[in-house]
Amino acid sequence: MRKLLWILALLVPGIGGAQTLKVMSYNIHHGATKEEKLTIREMGDFILKSQSDLVGLQEVDSVCNRSGRQNQMKILAQITKMNPQFARHFAYDGGAYGLGILSKYPMEEVKNDRILSIRSNGDTSTLAFLSAKIQLATGKTVRFATAHLALDHATRMTQISQILEYLEGDYPVILTGDFNTLPDSPEIELLNKRFQLTQEEDDLTFPEKNPTKKIDYILVDRELSQKTFKKQVFIGNHLSDHLPIQSEIIIH
């Protein structure tokens, strides 16, 4: 039996050892540049070339008029050969607007949990918080999640509290998203109680040209954490109004 396990460890990547995951977070601005030029297919080519294993996507359109009535997650999945999931925040412009996940691994227990949203007129609603259970090649199970947080501090704090509650007692988590807040904010301090940042405070992500602030994140559960991460901000990528980011996470 031990000999069989040893052979499997040699033949199957990840079996019997650690596994490195390339994780991306990308606000795709409904598949368009800041100037509203549609770039969803170019985004697919970029994600494919990045060799990402897991991708959290924000500002995803599904058959909306403004983006040519395209099923953006279907297009990205076809180009990248990855498994897609979409969760709608709300109906929009003839279709839906929301979050997406791309994964090289099958996804189970996909959840569209709801977090607080406050409209400009003061009415309350909800937005999606998308996550999926993923079993890696090592046999380790993680929950991969993505979120797009509000523009105001008070709502973000409530949203983060809700997210932490949804994730309580679950599998170890990798969390991605556009959090609309800076690394030294109370919001990130609250997330740091469970998670570790995988990128530095000066890894700026917005706007995509001459970025001035970091609002896009990849966080890893401290249960999975390590001291340093190989990370990248894709400077020069102008397919959206945000810069995509990628971190390599070693899963034992």
VMD Tcl script that draws the C-alpha trace (Angstrom):
set ca {
  {0.00 0.00 0.00}
  {2.81 2.41 0.89}
  {4.52 1.62 -2.39}
  {1.28 2.40 -4.29}
  {0.94 5.76 -2.53}
  {4.56 6.57 -3.33}
  {3.99 5.80 -7.03}
  {0.85 7.97 -7.04}
  {2.80 10.81 -5.46}
  {5.26 10.66 -8.35}
  {2.69 10.36 -11.11}
  {-0.13 12.64 -9.94}
  {0.63 16.34 -9.34}
  {-0.20 17.36 -5.79}
  {-0.75 13.87 -4.38}
  {1.31 13.36 -1.26}
  {2.63 16.93 -1.05}
  {1.98 20.63 -1.40}
  {0.21 22.26 -4.31}
  {0.73 25.75 -5.68}
  {-2.40 27.60 -6.77}
  {-2.37 30.64 -9.02}
  {-5.28 32.78 -7.86}
  {-6.57 35.87 -9.66}
  {-8.98 38.65 -8.73}
  {-10.29 40.79 -11.58}
  {-12.94 43.50 -11.74}
  {-13.79 43.27 -15.44}
  {-16.00 46.40 -15.67}
  {-18.78 44.51 -17.54}
  {-16.22 43.26 -20.06}
  {-15.21 46.71 -21.27}
  {-12.46 49.29 -21.04}
  {-12.86 52.59 -19.23}
  {-13.83 54.01 -22.64}
  {-16.54 51.31 -22.99}
  {-14.82 49.31 -25.71}
  {-15.92 45.68 -25.32}
  {-12.94 43.45 -24.46}
  {-14.44 40.27 -22.98}
  {-12.73 37.96 -25.47}
  {-9.38 39.66 -24.93}
  {-9.95 39.19 -21.19}
  {-10.45 35.49 -21.79}
  {-7.19 35.28 -23.72}
  {-5.41 37.15 -20.91}
  {-6.76 34.83 -18.19}
  {-5.77 31.79 -20.25}
  {-2.22 33.10 -20.67}
  {-1.97 33.90 -16.95}
  {-2.33 30.16 -16.18}
  {-4.59 30.98 -13.25}
  {-6.21 28.06 -11.44}
  {-8.94 30.06 -9.71}
  {-10.35 33.44 -10.74}
  {-12.75 35.67 -8.82}
  {-14.55 38.13 -11.12}
  {-16.53 41.24 -10.27}
  {-18.82 43.41 -12.43}
  {-19.86 40.59 -14.74}
  {-22.71 41.06 -17.24}
  {-25.03 38.29 -18.37}
  {-26.87 39.08 -21.64}
  {-27.10 42.81 -20.87}
  {-27.77 45.23 -23.71}
  {-24.77 47.43 -22.88}
  {-22.36 44.53 -23.45}
  {-23.91 43.16 -26.63}
  {-26.22 40.67 -24.88}
  {-23.29 38.31 -24.38}
  {-23.15 35.57 -21.77}
  {-19.79 36.72 -20.46}
  {-19.11 33.76 -18.15}
  {-19.87 31.34 -20.99}
  {-17.44 33.19 -23.27}
  {-14.68 33.22 -20.64}
  {-15.22 29.54 -19.88}
  {-15.01 28.60 -23.56}
  {-11.75 30.52 -24.03}
  {-10.05 29.45 -20.80}
  {-11.45 25.88 -20.68}
  {-12.31 26.53 -17.03}
  {-15.48 25.74 -15.09}
  {-17.75 28.81 -14.68}
  {-20.22 29.99 -12.06}
  {-22.27 33.19 -12.10}
  {-24.30 34.83 -9.33}
  {-26.52 37.79 -10.08}
  {-26.65 40.84 -7.87}
  {-29.79 42.00 -9.62}
  {-31.54 42.24 -12.99}
  {-29.99 44.89 -15.21}
  {-30.37 46.28 -18.74}
  {-32.21 43.30 -20.19}
  {-30.08 40.74 -18.38}
  {-28.26 40.41 -15.06}
  {-25.23 41.93 -13.35}
  {-23.13 40.09 -10.79}
  {-20.09 38.03 -9.84}
  {-18.28 35.13 -11.46}
  {-15.84 32.34 -10.65}
  {-13.62 30.42 -13.05}
  {-11.99 27.24 -11.77}
  {-9.77 24.57 -13.26}
  {-11.34 22.21 -10.72}
  {-14.96 21.05 -10.44}
  {-17.05 23.18 -8.08}
  {-19.51 21.86 -5.52}
  {-21.80 23.46 -2.95}
  {-21.94 26.70 -4.93}
  {-23.53 29.44 -2.80}
  {-25.03 32.81 -3.66}
  {-25.23 34.22 -0.16}
  {-26.66 37.72 0.11}
  {-25.01 40.76 1.70}
  {-26.49 44.16 2.47}
  {-26.89 46.83 -0.20}
  {-28.27 50.32 0.42}
  {-29.64 52.14 -2.62}
  {-29.22 55.85 -3.25}
  {-32.79 56.50 -2.07}
  {-32.10 54.76 1.24}
  {-33.92 51.51 0.44}
  {-32.13 48.33 1.43}
  {-31.52 45.39 -0.87}
  {-28.89 42.66 -1.23}
  {-25.90 41.80 -3.40}
  {-24.35 38.43 -4.19}
  {-21.52 36.84 -2.26}
  {-20.42 33.95 -4.49}
  {-18.46 30.94 -3.23}
  {-17.81 27.32 -4.12}
  {-16.30 24.26 -2.47}
  {-13.30 23.00 -4.44}
  {-11.31 19.82 -3.94}
  {-7.72 20.24 -5.06}
  {-5.33 17.67 -6.51}
  {-3.82 17.11 -3.05}
  {-7.22 16.09 -1.74}
  {-7.40 19.29 0.31}
  {-10.78 21.04 0.21}
  {-11.08 24.83 0.18}
  {-13.88 27.33 -0.30}
  {-13.12 29.92 -2.98}
  {-15.12 33.13 -2.77}
  {-15.48 36.54 -4.39}
  {-17.27 39.75 -3.41}
  {-17.77 43.35 -4.52}
  {-18.24 45.63 -1.54}
  {-20.09 48.93 -1.22}
  {-18.73 52.43 -1.73}
  {-19.47 53.60 1.83}
  {-17.67 52.56 5.01}
  {-20.68 51.69 7.17}
  {-22.20 49.33 4.60}
  {-18.83 47.68 3.93}
  {-18.39 46.93 7.64}
  {-21.81 45.27 7.74}
  {-21.06 43.32 4.54}
  {-17.76 42.04 5.91}
  {-19.41 40.96 9.15}
  {-22.00 39.06 7.10}
  {-19.29 37.43 4.96}
  {-17.33 36.30 8.01}
  {-20.52 34.84 9.46}
  {-21.30 32.96 6.23}
  {-17.79 31.49 6.25}
  {-17.74 30.53 9.92}
  {-17.12 26.84 10.49}
  {-16.65 26.24 6.76}
  {-13.63 24.93 4.89}
  {-10.42 26.98 4.73}
  {-11.15 29.96 2.48}
  {-9.48 31.92 -0.29}
  {-11.30 35.24 -0.63}
  {-11.04 37.62 -3.59}
  {-12.72 40.82 -4.55}
  {-13.04 44.52 -5.16}
  {-13.48 45.76 -1.59}
  {-13.55 49.50 -2.38}
  {-11.35 50.25 0.62}
  {-7.66 50.80 1.35}
  {-5.31 48.34 3.10}
  {-5.08 50.45 6.29}
  {-8.87 50.71 6.70}
  {-10.99 49.26 9.54}
  {-12.59 46.97 6.95}
  {-9.30 45.26 6.13}
  {-8.40 45.19 9.82}
  {-11.63 43.25 10.44}
  {-10.85 40.80 7.64}
  {-7.31 40.37 8.98}
  {-8.71 38.68 12.07}
  {-9.27 35.59 9.92}
  {-7.32 36.25 6.71}
  {-3.86 37.21 5.56}
  {-3.25 39.61 2.67}
  {-1.26 38.05 -0.16}
  {-0.15 41.34 -1.72}
  {1.49 44.49 -0.39}
  {-0.21 47.77 0.47}
  {1.55 49.51 -2.41}
  {0.40 46.96 -5.02}
  {-2.00 49.52 -6.51}
  {-4.91 48.38 -8.67}
  {-7.09 51.38 -9.59}
  {-7.42 53.09 -12.00}
  {-5.75 50.87 -14.56}
  {-3.66 53.75 -15.94}
  {-1.31 55.30 -13.38}
  {-3.05 53.57 -10.44}
  {-3.32 55.56 -7.22}
  {-4.92 53.13 -4.77}
  {-5.29 49.49 -3.84}
  {-8.89 48.31 -3.62}
  {-8.63 44.78 -5.14}
  {-7.56 41.88 -2.94}
  {-6.69 38.22 -2.64}
  {-6.81 36.97 0.96}
  {-5.99 33.54 2.30}
  {-7.34 31.90 5.44}
  {-4.70 31.92 8.15}
  {-5.19 28.15 8.37}
  {-3.66 28.00 4.88}
  {-1.33 30.97 5.22}
  {2.37 31.25 4.59}
  {4.90 34.00 5.26}
  {5.37 35.22 1.71}
  {3.49 34.95 -1.56}
  {4.66 35.25 -5.14}
  {2.35 37.96 -6.40}
  {1.75 40.20 -9.37}
  {-0.24 43.24 -10.42}
  {-0.65 43.19 -14.20}
  {0.53 46.72 -14.91}
  {-0.19 47.73 -18.50}
  {-3.38 45.68 -18.78}
  {-6.01 48.18 -19.95}
  {-8.84 45.76 -20.78}
  {-10.89 47.00 -17.79}
  {-10.81 50.05 -15.53}
  {-9.12 47.92 -12.81}
  {-5.83 46.06 -12.93}
  {-6.05 42.28 -12.43}
  {-3.95 40.77 -9.65}
  {-2.58 37.27 -9.11}
  {-1.05 35.51 -6.10}
  {0.55 32.07 -5.85}
  {-0.62 30.22 -2.75}
  {0.97 27.00 -1.52}
  {-1.64 24.56 -0.19}
  {-0.32 21.76 2.04}
}
mol new
graphics top color blue
foreach p $ca { graphics top sphere $p radius 0.5 }
foreach p [lrange $ca 0 end-1] q [lrange $ca 1 end] { graphics top cylinder $p $q radius 0.2 }
display resetview
